[in-house]
């Protein structure tokens, strides 16, 4: 899975904002705000990856157990899918 090229991440005043570009703006009229962990995951998803690699990266970066991070990743991925920001 990977973030589609038509979604751009910017840092504005310490906040991470995702905005669609091109034809994606028709389907998603607005922007998405990410927290620090969302930003961390977004950066990993800029390259083609899988859930196991995301879990390993999170466990290396944060003090979190596998079950918790797996659930959090599932929720984040579902949100990205719902706005069409991710391709598998």
Backbone as a printed PyTorch tensor [residue, N CA C, xyz], in Angstrom:
tensor([[[  0.8340,  -1.1760,   0.0000],
         [  0.0000,   0.0000,   0.0000],
         [  0.8750,   1.2330,   0.0000]],

        [[  0.2940,   2.3120,  -0.5300],
         [  1.0750,   3.5270,  -0.7160],
         [  0.1360,   4.7270,  -0.8460]],

        [[  0.5940,   5.8870,  -0.3870],
         [ -0.1550,   7.1320,  -0.5500],
         [ -0.1600,   7.5000,  -2.0360]],

        [[ -1.3220,   7.8850,  -2.5340],
         [ -1.4180,   8.3330,  -3.9250],
         [ -0.6940,   9.6570,  -4.0990]],

        [[ -0.0900,   9.8390,  -5.2560],
         [  0.6780,  11.0510,  -5.5420],
         [ -0.1550,  12.3190,  -5.5300]],

        [[ -1.4550,  12.1930,  -5.6760],
         [ -2.3040,  13.3830,  -5.7580],
         [ -2.6880,  13.9380,  -4.3880]],

        [[ -2.1030,  13.4060,  -3.3230],
         [ -2.3140,  13.9470,  -1.9780],
         [ -0.9890,  14.5080,  -1.4800]],

        [[ -1.0290,  15.7490,  -0.9910],
         [  0.1850,  16.4580,  -0.6010],
         [  0.1230,  16.7930,   0.8870]],

        [[  1.2250,  16.5580,   1.5810],
         [  1.3480,  16.8740,   3.0010],
         [  2.1590,  18.1500,   3.1600]],

        [[  1.6530,  19.0720,   3.9670],
         [  2.3680,  20.3140,   4.2780],
         [  2.3660,  20.5210,   5.7840]],

        [[  3.4040,  21.1630,   6.2620],
         [  3.4390,  21.5570,   7.6720],
         [  3.1530,  23.0450,   7.7400]],

        [[  2.1120,  23.3940,   8.4780],
         [  1.6950,  24.7960,   8.5960],
         [  1.5360,  25.1140,  10.0750]],

        [[  2.3860,  25.9680,  10.5780],
         [  2.2990,  26.3880,  11.9750],
         [  2.3730,  25.2320,  12.9590]],

        [[  3.1890,  24.2350,  12.6600],
         [  3.3440,  23.0950,  13.5450],
         [  2.2880,  22.0180,  13.3770]],

        [[  1.3470,  22.2190,  12.4480],
         [  0.3220,  21.2100,  12.1590],
         [  0.6120,  20.5710,  10.8090]],

        [[  0.2650,  19.3110,  10.6820],
         [  0.4520,  18.5940,   9.4310],
         [ -0.8890,  18.5080,   8.7130]],

        [[ -0.9230,  19.0570,   7.5110],
         [ -2.1540,  19.1560,   6.7380],
         [ -1.9810,  18.3930,   5.4270]],

        [[ -2.9850,  17.5560,   5.1070],
         [ -3.0050,  16.8280,   3.8410],
         [ -4.0920,  17.4350,   2.9770]],

        [[ -3.7330,  17.7660,   1.7450],
         [ -4.7160,  18.3020,   0.8090],
         [ -4.6680,  17.5050,  -0.4860]],

        [[ -5.8410,  17.2810,  -1.0800],
         [ -5.8750,  16.5960,  -2.3770],
         [ -5.5520,  17.5840,  -3.4860]],

        [[ -5.0250,  17.0880,  -4.5790],
         [ -4.7590,  17.9170,  -5.7480],
         [ -5.4330,  17.2830,  -6.9610]],

        [[ -5.5090,  18.0160,  -8.0120],
         [ -6.0830,  17.4900,  -9.2460],
         [ -7.5360,  17.0870,  -9.0900]],

        [[ -7.9080,  15.9980,  -9.7380],
         [ -9.3010,  15.5510,  -9.7410],
         [ -9.7680,  15.0780,  -8.3680]],

        [[ -8.8470,  14.7660,  -7.4680],
         [ -9.2230,  14.3130,  -6.1270],
         [ -9.9300,  15.4050,  -5.3340]],

        [[ -9.7180,  16.6720,  -5.7120],
         [-10.3680,  17.7620,  -4.9870],
         [-11.8800,  17.7380,  -5.1700]],

        [[-12.3430,  17.1260,  -6.2460],
         [-13.7800,  17.0200,  -6.4870],
         [-14.4210,  16.0920,  -5.4550]],

        [[-13.7520,  14.9670,  -5.1800],
         [-14.2870,  13.9760,  -4.2510],
         [-14.0760,  14.3510,  -2.7860]],

        [[-13.0290,  15.0820,  -2.5000],
         [-12.7300,  15.4650,  -1.1230],
         [-12.5180,  16.9630,  -1.0880]],

        [[-13.5170,  17.6730,  -0.6930],
         [-13.4490,  19.1220,  -0.6490],
         [-13.0190,  19.5460,   0.7520]],

        [[-11.7290,  19.6770,   0.9570],
         [-11.2230,  20.0670,   2.2580],
         [ -9.8110,  19.5940,   2.4660]],

        [[ -9.4610,  19.4200,   3.7260],
         [ -8.1200,  18.9720,   4.0690],
         [ -8.2080,  18.0580,   5.2780]],

        [[ -7.1390,  17.3380,   5.5110],
         [ -7.0450,  16.4090,   6.6240],
         [ -5.8950,  16.8640,   7.5020]],

        [[ -6.1110,  16.8840,   8.8080],
         [ -5.0520,  17.2320,   9.7520],
         [ -4.5220,  15.9590,  10.3920]],

        [[ -3.2100,  15.8240,  10.4400],
         [ -2.5730,  14.6570,  11.0370],
         [ -1.8680,  15.0430,  12.3340]],

        [[ -1.9000,  14.1300,  13.3100],
         [ -1.0970,  14.3190,  14.5100],
         [  0.3000,  13.7590,  14.2520]],

        [[  1.1400,  13.7370,  15.2720],
         [  2.5280,  13.2740,  15.0920],
         [  2.5990,  11.8250,  14.5880]],

        [[  1.7760,  10.9420,  15.1570],
         [  1.8340,   9.5400,  14.7250],
         [  1.2510,   9.3780,  13.3240]],

        [[  0.2160,  10.1620,  13.0000],
         [ -0.3160,  10.1320,  11.6390],
         [  0.7230,  10.6100,  10.6450]],

        [[  1.4580,  11.6460,  11.0190],
         [  2.5450,  12.1640,  10.1740],
         [  3.6370,  11.1070,   9.9870]],

        [[  3.9870,  10.4360,  11.0690],
         [  4.9900,   9.3720,  11.0130],
         [  4.5490,   8.2820,  10.0290]],

        [[  3.3000,   7.8510,  10.1620],
         [  2.8020,   6.7860,   9.2960],
         [  2.6880,   7.2680,   7.8470]],

        [[  2.2380,   8.4800,   7.6500],
         [  2.1210,   9.0470,   6.2940],
         [  3.4670,   8.9750,   5.5850]],

        [[  4.5310,   9.3730,   6.2710],
         [  5.8580,   9.3730,   5.6600],
         [  6.3020,   7.9640,   5.2680]],

        [[  5.9540,   6.9800,   6.0610],
         [  6.2900,   5.6010,   5.7090],
         [  5.4950,   5.1730,   4.4750]],

        [[  4.2380,   5.6030,   4.4180],
         [  3.3550,   5.2120,   3.3190],
         [  3.6450,   5.9540,   2.0180]],

        [[  4.5930,   6.8700,   2.0170],
         [  4.9930,   7.5070,   0.7670],
         [  5.6890,   6.5050,  -0.1510]],

        [[  6.2630,   5.4810,   0.4380],
         [  6.8600,   4.3750,  -0.3100],
         [  5.9550,   3.1670,  -0.1700]],

        [[  5.9410,   2.3130,  -1.1560],
         [  5.1240,   1.1090,  -1.0920],
         [  5.5600,   0.2590,   0.1040]],

        [[  4.6200,  -0.0980,   0.9550],
         [  4.9260,  -0.8460,   2.1660],
         [  3.7660,  -1.7760,   2.5050]],

        [[  3.9090,  -2.5190,   3.5670],
         [  2.8190,  -3.3750,   4.0340],
         [  2.6340,  -3.1690,   5.5360]],

        [[  1.5910,  -3.7760,   6.0610],
         [  1.2420,  -3.5640,   7.4720],
         [  2.3590,  -4.0250,   8.4050]],

        [[  2.9970,  -5.1380,   8.1130],
         [  4.0700,  -5.6260,   8.9840],
         [  5.2140,  -4.6220,   9.0890]],

        [[  5.5670,  -3.9750,   7.9780],
         [  6.6290,  -2.9690,   8.0100],
         [  6.2010,  -1.7470,   8.8270]],

        [[  4.9210,  -1.3710,   8.7050],
         [  4.4090,  -0.2610,   9.5160],
         [  4.4780,  -0.5940,  10.9980]],

        [[  4.0640,  -1.7950,  11.3500],
         [  4.1020,  -2.2240,  12.7550],
         [  5.5290,  -2.1830,  13.2870]],

        [[  6.4620,  -2.7300,  12.5370],
         [  7.8630,  -2.7510,  12.9710],
         [  8.4100,  -1.3340,  13.1490]],

        [[  8.0830,  -0.4390,  12.2150],
         [  8.5590,   0.9420,  12.3110],
         [  8.0080,   1.6250,  13.5610]],

        [[  6.7150,   1.4120,  13.8320],
         [  6.1040,   2.0080,  15.0170],
         [  6.7110,   1.4580,  16.2950]],

        [[  6.9060,   0.1630,  16.3570],
         [  7.4530,  -0.4390,  17.5660],
         [  8.8900,   0.0180,  17.8040]],

        [[  9.6050,   0.3170,  16.7320],
         [ 10.9720,   0.8120,  16.8640],
         [ 10.9860,   2.2750,  17.3250]],

        [[ 10.0350,   3.0660,  16.8270],
         [  9.9920,   4.5000,  17.1220],
         [  9.2910,   4.8350,  18.4390]],

        [[  8.2280,   4.0900,  18.7520],
         [  7.3950,   4.3840,  19.9210],
         [  7.3660,   3.1820,  20.8650]],

        [[  7.1150,   3.4560,  22.1090],
         [  6.9870,   2.3990,  23.1100],
         [  5.5360,   1.9130,  23.1050]],

        [[  5.2430,   0.9600,  22.2320],
         [  3.8790,   0.4810,  22.0490],
         [  3.9060,  -1.0140,  21.7380]],

        [[  2.8590,  -1.7030,  22.1620],
         [  2.8130,  -3.1470,  21.8920],
         [  2.2110,  -3.4170,  20.5120]],

        [[  2.4800,  -4.5840,  19.9980],
         [  2.0800,  -4.9750,  18.6490],
         [  0.5610,  -4.9050,  18.4520]],

        [[ -0.1970,  -5.3800,  19.4200],
         [ -1.6560,  -5.4110,  19.2740],
         [ -2.2290,  -3.9970,  19.1670]],

        [[ -1.7760,  -3.1060,  20.0270],
         [ -2.2670,  -1.7300,  20.0110],
         [ -1.9260,  -1.0330,  18.7050]],

        [[ -0.6780,  -1.1470,  18.2890],
         [ -0.2630,  -0.4660,  17.0620],
         [ -0.9540,  -1.0780,  15.8460]],

        [[ -1.2000,  -2.3640,  15.8550],
         [ -1.8960,  -3.0130,  14.7440],
         [ -3.3130,  -2.4510,  14.5950]],

        [[ -4.0000,  -2.2770,  15.7030],
         [ -5.3520,  -1.7100,  15.6670],
         [ -5.3280,  -0.2570,  15.1950]],

        [[ -4.3720,   0.5100,  15.6870],
         [ -4.2570,   1.9140,  15.2850],
         [ -3.9600,   2.0350,  13.7910]],

        [[ -3.0990,   1.1890,  13.2860],
         [ -2.7690,   1.1940,  11.8590],
         [ -4.0050,   0.8490,  11.0360]],

        [[ -4.7460,  -0.1640,  11.4540],
         [ -5.9710,  -0.5380,  10.7380],
         [ -6.9380,   0.6440,  10.6420]],

        [[ -7.1230,   1.3570,  11.7470],
         [ -8.0280,   2.5100,  11.7630],
         [ -7.5380,   3.6060,  10.8210]],

        [[ -6.2470,   3.9000,  10.8670],
         [ -5.6870,   4.9530,  10.0240],
         [ -5.7980,   4.5870,   8.5490]],

        [[ -5.4670,   3.3530,   8.2190],
         [ -5.5460,   2.8930,   6.8260],
         [ -6.9860,   2.9720,   6.3250]],

        [[ -7.9410,   2.5870,   7.1480],
         [ -9.3520,   2.6610,   6.7450],
         [ -9.7660,   4.1020,   6.4710]],

        [[ -9.3000,   5.0310,   7.2900],
         [ -9.6080,   6.4470,   7.0560],
         [ -8.9940,   6.9280,   5.7430]],

        [[ -7.7560,   6.5160,   5.4800],
         [ -7.1110,   6.8900,   4.2190],
         [ -7.8510,   6.2980,   3.0250]],

        [[ -8.2830,   5.0570,   3.1560],
         [ -9.0570,   4.4260,   2.0780],
         [-10.3650,   5.1620,   1.8480]],

        [[-11.0170,   5.5830,   2.9260],
         [-12.3220,   6.2380,   2.7940],
         [-12.2520,   7.5530,   2.0390]],

        [[-11.0880,   8.2180,   2.0590],
         [-10.9310,   9.4540,   1.3070],
         [-10.1930,   9.2370,  -0.0070]],

        [[ -9.8590,   7.9860,  -0.2930],
         [ -9.1950,   7.6580,  -1.5580],
         [ -7.7360,   8.0500,  -1.6200]],

        [[ -7.0760,   8.1300,  -0.4610],
         [ -5.6920,   8.6060,  -0.4100],
         [ -4.6640,   7.4870,  -0.5370]],

        [[ -5.1230,   6.2330,  -0.5370],
         [ -4.1740,   5.1330,  -0.5220],
         [ -4.4990,   4.1310,  -1.6290]],

        [[ -3.4670,   3.5980,  -2.2200],
         [ -3.6500,   2.5300,  -3.1990],
         [ -2.9590,   1.2840,  -2.6730]],

        [[ -3.5240,   0.1570,  -3.0120],
         [ -2.9610,  -1.1030,  -2.5060],
         [ -2.2780,  -1.8740,  -3.6050]]])
